[in-house]
Amino acid sequence: MGVSVCIGLVAESGKFFPDLFPVSLGVFLNNGVAAGGLTVILLSLIFRLTESRGYTAKIPSGLENLPLLAQQVQQASEALDLPAEQALRLELACEEIFVHIARAHGENMLALRVKIVEEELLVEIIYGCNLSDLAGIKMPANLLAAPEGDLDNLGLALLHQVVHDFHQAVISGITYIWFKID
């Protein structure tokens, strides 16, 4: 934004190398709004084209679709050329969240997005229903004396040992979960 505003201000002054460009480009280069807008469009295209590519899949959320999730995670691992250990952590994290969603909410679609950002995996899961807060699930202090509800969530508590930078947000009834894996 700052670059486009600066270009627009310089173009409006008319002192931006006036004899360097053809007269036909004067419409864009002598008008601050046009020059700034053109700069925004060009920079957006550059950022979009250089953006890291990832893997996206849509999966029905029933427990019977767990093999489909495993297949999609395997394809993501192959497409992104992940090391075996990182692929395993990705599979563990996705399966744990998937099973929690399937047990709690039954049939619905979820979207899985995986991409590499600064040598880490960024995983996004978008689910069409409101989920309880997964970030707040902690490991019970005493596993032998833990209530059954805490033991049911033991996998989610262990999930936080596999991933980091875990976030969850609910916007208009849609749950967005994103986290990173080393």
Secondary structure as UniProt FT lines:
FT   HELIX           2..13
FT   TURN            18..20
FT   HELIX           23..25
FT   HELIX           26..29
FT   HELIX           32..50
FT   STRAND          54..60
FT   HELIX           63..65
FT   HELIX           66..79
FT   TURN            80..81
FT   HELIX           84..105
FT   STRAND          109..117
FT   TURN            118..119
FT   STRAND          120..127
FT   TURN            135..136
FT   TURN            144..145
FT   HELIX           148..152
FT   HELIX           154..162
FT   STRAND          164..171
FT   TURN            172..173
FT   STRAND          174..181
//
